[in-house]
């Protein structure tokens, strides 16, 4: 309760965790070592202390106040540790202040930095009446304001860190130096301290590093199926092997080092390999992870499905070749109903069936046309005694179709009547006007072969040999 203090060397304040470490903290010397006290903060701990009776504490505080009151100096009652405050203790402390000349009470928490400035500014206003009166804010309202202020400062500080720090290899010493003059950094450090600012920086660095590792992992996993395709494309080689044996098999492949890198230290994401951006090869220990094993299983399943699909394609093609229902010119819509119940039908897409079917149709149509042409040659006598212009009458066409109608080779083109009639007319035209263009054997027609032979043997006359830009005779491929 003294109002005049003196210290020959300096005046310092200690808390228990500073003892023995005095040199680590700021030391302030007072002018001439003397200090006049203008007011008092009377602190009451309202937390539930170990082996401490609050009523006895309050009795001690009351005696202390009686001593302080004699100095005629202003007094502010400060309730400390309100973050762990007991409601009854707070109520009793307020009652005590009310009984002592209605003293002003400020509820504080040093740990949470709530109302600390307010406690001192309230006392300053009582000492200096010219200052505006300080508004006392209840603890929970002040805590809410403090939390909002800290949250806003934290958001701004994190924004600043995010803008400045783009690389996970940045250091706190370098970054904090860059941020020294930024108000976002200064405000947050003032409210929460350098250690919390550093902690948020380290969390950001950790997040950047994880994002970088995740990107690398995604890149490796995206490349892994290609590596499997290149190194182990043969199902027979791996179908019976365990994962361990597959890894050993991969290492024996000539192109292994093109796709993989074996690191001295593992796991890969805890080594400097994560920063080796030029090396895009997959760390081999990644194969031990679950996603890599799943990709290998998917590769195995893909090869099995491809084999099965190839078998189903073959089965479908064989079915088409042996089925008596698949005839030249039959549309897919009609043919599909004959195969829908087969085992292979559910394995392939509609477009694949249609592609195989169209190719099969092309083959059997060509074969049917060739066999029909052979049939026409066998019945040569049918095409004699036609008009000079080689255009058969309806009656003659009727006779031709009636004669040929019993032949299987004629019936095979039942779905392609227009093409069949065109083949008959083409054959008639050939019979009456045989040329290499209308020959059924084209391009194997002897006329064509002789012309190609002569064209390949043609040489210019001696007088023309020295002429430049010699144009070939347009009639050189014709026989006289």
C-alpha positions as CSV (number, residue, x, y, z in Angstrom):
1,X,0.0,0.0,0.0
2,X,3.0,2.3,-0.2
3,X,2.8,5.3,-2.6
4,X,6.5,6.0,-2.7
5,X,8.8,3.3,-4.0
6,X,12.6,3.4,-4.5
7,X,15.2,1.1,-6.1
8,X,18.8,2.1,-6.4
9,X,19.5,0.2,-9.6
10,X,16.2,-0.4,-11.3
11,X,12.6,-1.3,-10.7
12,X,11.5,-4.7,-12.1
13,X,8.5,-6.9,-11.9
14,X,8.8,-10.7,-11.8
15,X,6.4,-13.6,-12.3
16,X,7.5,-17.0,-11.1
17,X,8.4,-18.4,-14.5
18,X,10.9,-15.5,-15.0
19,X,12.9,-16.2,-11.9
20,X,16.5,-17.1,-12.8
21,X,15.9,-15.9,-16.4
22,X,15.9,-12.1,-15.6
23,X,18.4,-11.3,-18.3
24,X,16.0,-12.7,-21.0
25,X,13.4,-10.0,-20.3
26,X,13.2,-6.3,-20.7
27,X,14.6,-4.3,-17.7
28,X,13.4,-0.8,-17.2
29,X,15.2,1.7,-15.0
30,X,13.1,4.3,-13.2
31,X,14.3,8.0,-13.1
32,X,16.6,8.2,-10.1
33,X,15.3,4.9,-9.0
34,X,12.2,6.6,-7.5
35,X,8.6,5.9,-8.4
36,X,5.4,7.6,-7.1
37,X,2.2,5.5,-7.1
38,X,-0.9,7.4,-8.3
39,X,-3.4,4.6,-8.1
40,X,-4.0,0.9,-7.3
41,X,-5.4,-2.1,-9.1
42,X,-6.8,-4.4,-6.4
43,X,-6.8,-7.9,-8.0
44,X,-9.1,-10.7,-6.8
45,X,-8.6,-14.2,-8.3
46,X,-12.1,-15.6,-8.9
47,X,-10.9,-19.0,-10.2
48,X,-11.2,-22.3,-8.2
49,X,-7.7,-22.4,-6.8
50,X,-6.1,-25.5,-5.3
51,X,-6.1,-25.6,-1.5
52,X,-7.4,-22.0,-1.4
53,X,-10.5,-20.7,0.4
54,X,-12.1,-17.8,-1.4
55,X,-13.7,-16.4,1.7
56,X,-10.3,-16.1,3.4
57,X,-8.9,-14.5,0.2
58,X,-11.7,-11.9,0.2
59,X,-11.0,-11.2,4.0
60,X,-7.3,-10.6,3.1
61,X,-8.3,-8.3,0.2
62,X,-10.6,-6.4,2.5
63,X,-7.8,-5.7,4.9
64,X,-5.5,-4.7,2.1
65,X,-8.2,-2.3,0.8
66,X,-8.4,-0.7,4.2
67,X,-4.7,0.1,4.0
68,X,-4.9,1.3,0.4
69,X,-7.9,3.5,1.2
70,X,-5.8,5.5,3.7
71,X,-3.6,6.7,0.8
72,X,-6.6,8.6,-0.7
73,X,-5.5,7.2,-4.1
74,X,-8.0,5.9,-6.7
75,X,-8.7,2.1,-6.6
76,X,-10.1,-0.2,-9.3
77,X,-11.1,-3.7,-8.4
78,X,-9.8,-6.2,-11.0
79,X,-11.3,-9.7,-11.2
80,X,-8.6,-12.0,-12.6
81,X,-8.8,-15.5,-14.3
82,X,-12.4,-14.9,-15.4
83,X,-11.9,-17.5,-18.1
84,X,-12.0,-20.0,-15.2
85,X,-14.2,-17.9,-13.0
86,X,-16.6,-19.4,-10.4
87,X,-20.0,-17.6,-10.6
88,X,-20.4,-17.3,-6.7
89,X,-16.9,-15.9,-6.4
90,X,-17.6,-13.3,-9.0
91,X,-20.9,-12.3,-7.4
92,X,-19.2,-12.0,-3.9
93,X,-16.3,-9.9,-5.4
94,X,-18.9,-7.5,-6.9
95,X,-20.7,-7.3,-3.6
96,X,-17.4,-6.5,-1.9
97,X,-16.7,-3.6,-4.4
98,X,-20.2,-2.3,-3.9
99,X,-19.8,-2.2,-0.1
100,X,-16.5,-0.2,-0.4
101,X,-17.7,3.1,-1.8
102,X,-19.1,1.5,-4.9
103,X,-15.7,0.7,-6.4
104,X,-15.5,0.2,-10.2
105,X,-15.0,-3.5,-11.1
106,X,-13.2,-4.8,-14.3
107,X,-13.5,-8.5,-15.2
108,X,-10.4,-9.7,-16.9
109,X,-8.5,-12.7,-18.2
110,X,-4.8,-12.3,-18.8
111,X,-4.5,-15.6,-20.7
112,X,-7.2,-14.5,-23.2
113,X,-6.1,-10.9,-23.1
114,X,-9.6,-9.7,-22.2
115,X,-10.2,-6.3,-20.6
116,X,-6.5,-5.9,-19.6
117,X,-6.1,-2.5,-21.3
118,X,-9.5,-1.6,-19.9
119,X,-8.4,-2.2,-16.3
120,X,-5.5,0.2,-16.7
121,X,-7.4,2.8,-18.7
122,X,-10.2,2.8,-16.1
123,X,-7.6,3.6,-13.4
124,X,-6.0,6.3,-15.6
125,X,-9.3,8.0,-16.0
126,X,-9.9,8.1,-12.2
127,X,-6.4,9.6,-11.7
128,X,-6.8,12.1,-14.6
129,X,-10.4,13.5,-14.4
130,X,-9.9,15.4,-17.7
131,X,-10.0,12.1,-19.6
132,X,-13.4,10.8,-20.9
133,X,-15.1,8.3,-18.6
134,X,-14.3,4.7,-19.5
135,X,-17.2,2.3,-20.2
136,X,-16.9,-0.9,-18.2
137,X,-17.6,-3.9,-20.4
138,X,-18.7,-7.2,-18.8
139,X,-16.3,-10.1,-19.3
140,X,-18.4,-12.3,-21.7
141,X,-19.3,-9.3,-23.9
142,X,-15.6,-8.2,-23.9
143,X,-14.6,-11.9,-24.7
144,X,-17.0,-11.9,-27.6
145,X,-15.6,-8.6,-29.0
146,X,-12.0,-9.9,-28.4
147,X,-12.8,-13.1,-30.2
148,X,-14.3,-11.3,-33.1
149,X,-11.3,-8.9,-33.3
150,X,-8.8,-11.8,-33.1
151,X,-10.8,-13.8,-35.8
152,X,-10.8,-10.8,-38.1
153,X,-7.1,-10.2,-37.5
154,X,-6.3,-13.8,-38.0
155,X,-8.2,-13.9,-41.4
156,X,-6.3,-10.8,-42.6
157,X,-3.0,-12.3,-41.4
158,X,-3.7,-15.7,-43.1
159,X,-4.6,-13.8,-46.3
160,X,-1.2,-12.0,-46.0
161,X,0.7,-15.3,-45.5
162,X,-1.2,-16.9,-48.4
163,X,-0.3,-14.0,-50.7
164,X,3.4,-13.9,-49.7
165,X,4.1,-17.7,-49.2
166,X,3.6,-19.8,-52.3
167,X,6.4,-22.3,-51.7
168,X,6.5,-24.9,-48.9
169,X,10.3,-24.5,-48.6
170,X,10.0,-20.9,-47.2
171,X,11.4,-20.2,-43.8
172,X,9.9,-18.2,-40.9
173,X,12.9,-15.9,-40.6
174,X,12.7,-14.9,-44.2
175,X,8.9,-14.5,-44.3
176,X,8.5,-12.7,-41.0
177,X,11.1,-10.2,-42.2
178,X,9.1,-9.5,-45.3
179,X,5.9,-9.0,-43.2
180,X,7.3,-6.7,-40.5
181,X,5.8,-3.6,-42.0
182,X,2.4,-5.1,-42.9
183,X,-0.4,-3.9,-40.7
184,X,-2.0,-7.4,-41.0
185,X,1.1,-8.9,-39.4
186,X,1.5,-6.2,-36.8
187,X,-2.2,-6.3,-35.7
188,X,-2.2,-10.1,-35.3
189,X,1.2,-10.2,-33.4
190,X,-0.1,-7.4,-31.1
191,X,-3.2,-9.5,-30.3
192,X,-1.9,-13.0,-30.3
193,X,1.9,-12.8,-30.1
194,X,4.8,-13.9,-32.4
195,X,4.6,-17.6,-31.5
196,X,1.0,-17.9,-32.7
197,X,1.8,-16.0,-35.8
198,X,4.7,-18.4,-36.5
199,X,2.4,-21.4,-35.7
200,X,-0.1,-20.2,-38.4
201,X,2.8,-19.8,-40.8
202,X,4.0,-23.3,-40.2
203,X,0.4,-24.6,-40.6
204,X,0.3,-22.8,-44.0
205,X,3.7,-24.3,-44.9
206,X,2.5,-27.8,-43.9
207,X,-0.7,-27.3,-46.0
208,X,1.3,-26.2,-49.0
209,X,3.6,-29.2,-48.7
210,X,0.7,-31.6,-48.4
211,X,-1.0,-30.0,-51.5
212,X,2.4,-30.3,-53.4
213,X,2.7,-34.0,-52.3
214,X,-0.9,-34.6,-53.3
215,X,-0.3,-33.2,-56.7
216,X,2.8,-35.3,-57.2
217,X,0.9,-38.4,-56.0
218,X,-2.0,-37.8,-58.4
219,X,0.5,-37.3,-61.2
220,X,2.3,-40.6,-60.3
221,X,-1.0,-42.5,-60.0
222,X,-2.2,-41.1,-63.3
223,X,1.0,-42.4,-65.0
224,X,1.0,-45.8,-63.2
225,X,-1.6,-47.4,-65.6
226,X,0.5,-46.4,-68.6
227,X,3.6,-48.0,-66.9
228,X,1.6,-51.3,-66.4
229,X,0.5,-51.2,-70.0
230,X,4.1,-50.7,-71.2
231,X,5.8,-53.2,-68.8
232,X,3.2,-56.0,-68.1
233,X,0.7,-56.0,-71.0
234,X,0.5,-59.8,-71.1
235,X,-2.2,-61.3,-68.9
236,X,-0.6,-64.8,-69.0
237,X,2.6,-63.4,-67.4
238,X,0.9,-61.9,-64.3
239,X,-2.5,-63.6,-63.8
240,X,-1.2,-66.1,-61.3
241,X,1.3,-63.8,-59.5
242,X,1.0,-62.1,-56.0
243,X,1.6,-58.3,-55.7
244,X,5.1,-58.9,-54.2
245,X,6.1,-61.1,-57.2
246,X,4.6,-58.6,-59.6
247,X,6.9,-55.9,-58.1
248,X,9.9,-58.2,-58.6
249,X,8.8,-58.9,-62.2
250,X,8.6,-55.1,-62.9
251,X,12.2,-54.6,-61.7
252,X,13.4,-57.2,-64.3
253,X,11.9,-55.3,-67.2
254,X,14.3,-53.5,-69.6
255,X,12.2,-50.3,-69.5
256,X,11.8,-50.4,-65.7
257,X,14.0,-47.3,-65.1
258,X,12.1,-45.3,-67.7
259,X,9.0,-45.5,-65.6
260,X,10.2,-46.0,-62.0
261,X,12.9,-44.7,-59.6
262,X,14.1,-46.7,-56.6
263,X,14.9,-44.2,-53.7
264,X,17.5,-44.9,-51.1
265,X,15.1,-43.5,-48.4
266,X,11.4,-44.1,-48.1
267,X,8.6,-43.2,-48.0
268,X,9.0,-41.0,-51.1
269,X,6.8,-38.2,-49.7
270,X,9.2,-37.7,-46.7
271,X,12.3,-37.3,-48.9
272,X,13.7,-34.6,-51.2
273,X,12.3,-36.4,-54.2
274,X,9.1,-34.4,-53.8
275,X,11.1,-31.3,-54.9
276,X,12.8,-33.0,-57.9
277,X,10.3,-31.5,-60.4
278,X,12.4,-32.6,-63.4
279,X,12.2,-36.2,-62.5
280,X,8.6,-37.5,-63.3
281,X,9.4,-41.1,-62.8
282,X,7.2,-42.9,-60.2
283,X,8.9,-43.7,-56.8
284,X,8.8,-47.5,-56.6
285,X,7.8,-47.5,-52.9
286,X,4.5,-46.0,-54.1
287,X,3.6,-49.5,-55.2
288,X,3.2,-50.4,-51.5
289,X,0.2,-48.0,-51.1
290,X,-3.4,-49.0,-51.4
291,X,-4.3,-46.7,-54.4
292,X,-1.4,-48.2,-56.4
293,X,-2.5,-51.7,-55.5
294,X,-6.0,-50.8,-56.6
295,X,-4.7,-49.5,-59.9
296,X,-2.8,-52.8,-60.4
297,X,-6.0,-54.7,-59.7
298,X,-7.8,-52.5,-62.2
299,X,-5.1,-53.2,-64.8
300,X,-5.5,-56.9,-64.2
301,X,-9.2,-56.7,-64.5
302,X,-8.9,-54.7,-67.7
303,X,-6.7,-57.4,-69.2
304,X,-9.1,-60.1,-68.2
305,X,-12.0,-58.1,-69.6
306,X,-10.1,-57.5,-72.8
307,X,-9.4,-61.2,-73.2
308,X,-13.0,-62.0,-72.4
309,X,-14.2,-59.4,-74.9
310,X,-11.9,-60.8,-77.5
311,X,-13.3,-64.2,-76.9
312,X,-16.8,-62.9,-77.1
313,X,-16.0,-61.1,-80.4
314,X,-14.7,-64.4,-81.8
315,X,-17.7,-66.3,-80.4
316,X,-20.1,-63.7,-82.0
317,X,-18.3,-63.9,-85.4
318,X,-18.3,-67.7,-85.3
319,X,-22.0,-67.6,-84.4
320,X,-22.7,-65.4,-87.5
321,X,-20.7,-67.7,-89.7
322,X,-22.5,-70.8,-88.6
323,X,-26.0,-69.4,-88.2
324,X,-28.4,-70.4,-91.0
325,X,-30.5,-67.3,-90.1
326,X,-27.8,-64.8,-91.1
327,X,-28.3,-64.3,-94.8
328,X,-26.9,-61.6,-97.2
329,X,-28.6,-58.3,-96.8
330,X,-30.5,-59.1,-93.6
331,X,-30.7,-55.9,-91.4
332,X,-29.1,-55.9,-88.0
333,X,-32.5,-55.2,-86.3
334,X,-33.7,-58.6,-87.7
335,X,-30.5,-60.5,-87.0
336,X,-30.2,-59.2,-83.4
337,X,-33.3,-61.2,-82.2
338,X,-31.4,-64.5,-83.1
339,X,-28.4,-63.7,-80.8
340,X,-29.9,-61.8,-77.9
341,X,-30.1,-65.0,-75.7
342,X,-26.5,-66.0,-76.4
343,X,-23.8,-65.7,-73.5
344,X,-21.7,-63.2,-75.4
345,X,-24.5,-60.7,-76.0
346,X,-24.2,-58.9,-72.7
347,X,-20.4,-58.5,-72.9
348,X,-20.0,-56.0,-75.8
349,X,-21.5,-52.7,-76.7
350,X,-24.2,-52.4,-79.4
351,X,-21.8,-50.4,-81.7
352,X,-19.2,-53.3,-81.6
353,X,-21.9,-55.9,-82.5
354,X,-23.0,-53.7,-85.4
355,X,-19.5,-53.1,-86.6
356,X,-18.7,-56.9,-86.6
357,X,-22.1,-57.6,-88.2
358,X,-21.7,-55.0,-91.0
359,X,-18.2,-56.5,-91.8
360,X,-19.6,-60.0,-91.9
361,X,-22.5,-58.8,-94.1
362,X,-20.0,-57.2,-96.5
363,X,-18.1,-60.5,-96.7
364,X,-21.1,-62.7,-97.3
365,X,-22.7,-60.3,-99.8
366,X,-19.5,-60.2,-101.8
367,X,-19.3,-64.0,-101.7
368,X,-22.9,-64.4,-102.7
369,X,-22.4,-62.0,-105.6
370,X,-19.4,-63.9,-106.8
371,X,-21.3,-67.2,-106.6
372,X,-24.3,-65.7,-108.4
373,X,-22.0,-64.4,-111.1
374,X,-20.6,-68.0,-111.5
375,X,-24.2,-69.2,-111.7
376,X,-24.9,-66.7,-114.6
377,X,-21.8,-68.0,-116.5
378,X,-23.1,-71.6,-116.0
379,X,-26.4,-70.6,-117.6
380,X,-24.9,-68.8,-120.6
381,X,-27.6,-70.2,-123.0
382,X,-30.2,-68.2,-121.2
383,X,-28.7,-64.9,-122.5
384,X,-28.6,-65.8,-126.2
385,X,-31.1,-64.6,-128.8
386,X,-31.8,-61.2,-127.1
387,X,-32.6,-58.0,-128.9
388,X,-29.6,-56.2,-130.6
389,X,-29.5,-53.5,-127.9
390,X,-29.2,-56.3,-125.3
391,X,-32.1,-55.1,-123.3
392,X,-34.2,-58.1,-122.2
393,X,-38.0,-57.8,-122.3
394,X,-40.1,-58.4,-119.2
395,X,-41.0,-61.8,-120.5
396,X,-37.3,-62.7,-121.0
397,X,-36.4,-61.5,-117.6
398,X,-39.3,-63.6,-116.2
399,X,-38.0,-66.7,-117.9
400,X,-34.4,-66.0,-116.7
401,X,-35.6,-65.6,-113.1
402,X,-37.9,-68.6,-113.4
403,X,-35.0,-70.8,-114.5
404,X,-32.6,-69.5,-112.0
405,X,-35.2,-69.3,-109.2
406,X,-34.6,-72.9,-108.0
407,X,-30.9,-72.3,-107.5
408,X,-29.7,-71.7,-104.0
409,X,-27.2,-69.1,-105.3
410,X,-30.1,-67.1,-106.7
411,X,-32.1,-67.4,-103.4
412,X,-29.1,-66.2,-101.4
413,X,-29.7,-62.7,-102.8
414,X,-33.4,-62.7,-101.9
415,X,-32.9,-59.7,-99.6
416,X,-30.9,-57.9,-102.3
417,X,-33.2,-58.1,-105.3
418,X,-32.2,-54.8,-106.8
419,X,-28.5,-55.8,-106.7
420,X,-29.4,-59.2,-108.1
421,X,-31.3,-57.7,-111.1
422,X,-28.4,-55.2,-111.6
423,X,-25.9,-58.2,-111.8
424,X,-28.1,-59.9,-114.4
425,X,-28.3,-56.7,-116.6
426,X,-24.6,-56.2,-116.2
427,X,-23.9,-59.8,-117.3
428,X,-26.2,-59.4,-120.3
429,X,-24.3,-56.2,-121.3
430,X,-21.0,-58.1,-121.0
431,X,-22.3,-61.0,-123.2
432,X,-23.2,-58.6,-126.0
433,X,-20.5,-55.9,-125.4
434,X,-17.5,-57.7,-123.9
435,X,-14.8,-55.2,-122.7
436,X,-12.3,-55.2,-119.9
437,X,-14.5,-52.7,-117.9
438,X,-17.6,-55.1,-118.0
439,X,-15.6,-58.3,-117.5
440,X,-16.7,-60.2,-114.3
441,X,-13.0,-61.0,-113.7
442,X,-11.9,-57.4,-113.6
443,X,-9.2,-56.4,-112.5
444,X,-7.9,-59.9,-113.4
445,X,-9.1,-59.6,-117.0
446,X,-6.4,-60.6,-119.5
447,X,-7.0,-57.4,-121.5
448,X,-6.2,-55.3,-118.5
449,X,-3.1,-57.4,-117.7
450,X,-1.7,-57.0,-121.2
451,X,-2.2,-53.2,-121.2
452,X,-0.4,-52.9,-117.8
453,X,2.4,-55.1,-119.1
454,X,2.8,-52.9,-122.3
455,X,2.6,-49.7,-120.3
456,X,5.4,-50.8,-118.0
457,X,7.6,-51.7,-121.0
458,X,7.0,-48.6,-123.0
459,X,10.0,-46.5,-124.1
460,X,10.1,-43.3,-126.2
461,X,11.5,-43.3,-129.8
462,X,15.2,-42.3,-130.1
463,X,14.3,-38.8,-131.4
464,X,12.2,-38.1,-128.3
465,X,14.7,-39.3,-125.7
466,X,16.5,-36.0,-125.4
467,X,13.3,-34.0,-125.1
468,X,12.7,-32.5,-121.6
469,X,9.3,-32.6,-119.9
470,X,8.2,-35.5,-122.2
471,X,4.5,-36.1,-121.9
472,X,3.4,-39.7,-122.3
473,X,1.1,-40.5,-125.2
474,X,-2.5,-40.7,-123.8
475,X,-3.1,-43.7,-126.0
476,X,-0.1,-45.7,-124.8
477,X,-2.2,-48.1,-122.7
478,X,-4.5,-49.0,-125.6
479,X,-4.1,-52.0,-127.9
480,X,-4.5,-51.4,-131.7
